[in-house]
Amino acid sequence: MRDLTKGAVLVTGGTKGIGLATALAFARHGARCVLTYRWGSADEDDVRRAFTDSGAPEPLLVNADVSQAEETQALLAEIAERFDHVDTFVSNVALAGRVQTLDDLSARALHRTFDYSVVPTIEYLQGIRETFGRPPRYLIALSSTGIDHFTPNYALVAASKAALEALCRYISYQLKDEDIRFNTVRTVAVRTDSFRQVFGPDFEDTILKYMPKERLVDEADVANVILGLCSGYFDGVKGQSITVDKGAVFGDNVMRIYDEREKLEL
């Protein structure tokens, strides 16, 4: 495992859910983390306590809306005052409305989704490269299996994630001669606050009815995959989409439910 104490690990939306779990995974190895969040969305004391309880260095918490260019510039300027480079950038923020009917697919909703879920990954990469004279050594953008597997209310999210995966491949080619490994990490539904906002309160109970709990993916599973991709052991992996699902996508169908009907008590 390479030395993670050099440079900063920047995680957008890093104060809860997958973002927080990822930052803690790095920090437990001595990494110094910078976590962004929107005003009012995090309890800073709780976040710092999670790092202290893990024996990890205290993070730098910055209130920065990823969709606002001036806040991105201010964030990078603040990082540059404390660190000589950004070693790892994890693009975790995503925002999209629920799509229940065709009328929900408005141009305004699509633009808002891309402004939060796609554009920041590119603008942060460009900003890091300009501010520090080089890109981050590792860039991980969070994606979803909802791109090619039906997920309720998910059309706008899926569209933004598909765009991210395409851009990952093309940017990896364009920067093939630079010291960067840009990959996306696809996940199945992880039961976070964002998950509950998109799918509603009953969806979690329904999943547990048909899927054994041990097959569900949690924040730590995703965080460990991201850490592994940035550990130095997988530096040959570039422009790829890695799926974290414990094999659930393969078996997430009626045939599997029928085969396990007795165990599931259906």
N, C-alpha and C positions, 0 to 999 in steps of 0.2 A: 504494500500500500504506500502510495506516495505521501509526501509531507503536505498536509492540508493547512498548515499554519501560516503559509505565505500567501499574501494577497487577501482579497475579500471575497466572501460568498454572498452574492446578492440574490434575494428571494423576494419577488413581488407577491403581494398578498400573503406575507409570511407569518402572520400573527395567529392563524388558526388553520384547522384542517390539514390538508396535504402540505401546504406551504410551511406551517409550523413544524410538522413531523419531519419534513426534509431538512429544515434549518437545524433542528435538534440532532438529526443523524450526523450532519457535518460537524456541528459544534462539539459533539462527544469525542471527536477525533482532533479537537483543538482548533478547528476552523473559526475564524472571526466573521460573524454573520451580520449582514445589513438586511433588515426586514422592512418592507414598505407596507403601508395600510392606509385606508381612507379614514378620515376623521370620524370618530364615534363608533368605529367597527371593532375596536380592540381595547382590552384592559391592559395597559402597559405593565402594571405591577404583576398581573397573572403571567404574562409572557416572560418577564424577567425571572420570576420565580421558577418557571419550568426549566429555564437554563441553569439556574443555581442548583436546583434539585438534581440535575443531570451532571453536575460537576463541570459544566461547560463555561467558556468565556461569555461574559455579558454581551448581548447583541446591541447593535445600534438600531434603534427604531426610528423610522422616518415617515411622517405623514405625507404621502405623495400619491396623487391620483394619476394612474398610469396613462390616462387619456389626455392629460394636460401637458403640452410640450414644455412650458416654462417650469413646471414642477419637476419634470424629468431632468432638465438642465440643472436646477438647483440641487437635486438629489446627487447627481454625478459630481457636481462641484464640492459638495460636502464629503462625499466618499474620497475624492482626490486629496482633500486636506488631511485624511487619516491613513490612506493606503496608497501604495505606489502602483497598484493595478487591481483589476477585478479578475480573479482567477476563474470563478464559476458564476454563471448567471442562470437562475431558474425562473423561467417565465410562467407564472402560475395563475395570474389573474384572468378570469373570464367572466363575462356578464352577458346575459341574453334573456329576453322575455320568453314566456311559455307560448308555444304555437299550437293552438287547439283547432283553429279553422284557417282557411285560406286568407281570410281577412286580416289575420294576425301577421301575415308576411308582407308588411309594408316596407317601402324603401327606407323610411326613417328607422324602423326597428333593425333592419339589416345593417345600415350604416353604423348605428349605435353599437351593435354587436361587434362589428369589425374594429371600431374605434377602441374598444376595450379588450378584445380577445385576439386580435391579429396585429394591428398596427404597433402596439407597444413593444412587442418582441423585436420588430425591425428597428424601431426608433431607439430602443435601449441598446441594441447591438451597434447601431451607427454611432450613438453617443459615447459608448464605452470606447470604441475604436478611435474616435476623434479625441476624446479627453485623455486617454492613456497611451495613445500611439500604437495600440494593438487591440485585437478583439479579445474577449475572454477565452481562456483555454478550453473551457467547456460551456456549452449553451444547451440547456434542456428546456423544451417547451411541452407543457402538458396537453395531451390530446385525449381522444376518447374512442371507444369501440362503437359509439353511436354513429360514426361515419358510414359504416356498412352493415350495421345491425340495427333493426328498428328499436327506437326508444321513444316512449310517449313524450309529446310536447317539446321535442328536441331538435327540430329542423334548423333553427338559427344557430344553435350551438354546434351541430354537426357540420353546417356549412363553414363556420369559422375554423373548426378543427381541420377540415379537409384542406382549407387554404393554407393553414399553418404547415401541414405535412408536405404540401407541394412546395412551399417556399423553403422549407428545410432542405429538401433535395437540391433545389436550384442554387440556394445560397451556399450550400456545402461545395457544390461544383465551382461556383464563382470564387470562393475563398480557399480553393484546394491547396494553394501554395502558402497559406497562412496557418499559424499555430492555433487552430480552432477545431473542435469536434462538436458539431451541431446535430443533435438528435431529438426526436420527439418520443414521449412516453405515453402510450395509450393505456387507459384504464377502463375497466367496467365500472358500474356505479359504485362509488364509495360513499358510505353513509355519513356525510358531513352536513353542515348547516346549508351549504349550497345545494346539496342533493335534495334536502327536504323542501327547500324553497321551490325547486323546479318541479318535483314530482308529487308534492303534497304529503300530508301526514299518514295516509293509509298505505302508501306504496311500500314502505319498509316492512310492515307486517305481512304484506302479500309475498314479498321476496322470501322472507323467513319461512313461509308456509311451504314453498316449493324448492327452496335451495338450502341444503344443510349449512349450518352456520360456519363450519370449519372451511367451507369452500368460498366464503365471502372474502373479498379483498378489503383491507383496512388501510389507513393512512401510512402506517409503518411499513407495510409491504411495498407501497409505491416509493416511499422515501428510501428504502434500502436499495431498490433498483436504480434510482437516480444516483445515490451515493456510489454504487458499483460502477455505473457508467463513467463516473468522474474520478475513479480511484486510481487510474493509471493502468489497470489491467485490461481495459477494453478500448485502448486508444486507436485500434484499427477500425472501430465502428464509427462511421460518419454518414450523415444524411439518411439515417434509418429511423424506422418507427418500431419501438419495442413495446410489446403488449404485456401488461401485468393483469392476469386474470385467473391464475391458478387452474388454467384449463377450462374455466367455466364457459367461455364462449362456444367451445366445441360441443359441450353437453347441455347448453341452454336451449332445449327444445322439448317438444311433446314426447318424443321417443324416450328421452332420458327420464322424464317424469313418469311415463308409463312403466319403464323398466324398474324404477325405484318406488313404485306406488305403495308397496307394503311398508317400506322403511319410512316413507313420508306420511303414512297413515291416511291415504286418499281413497 
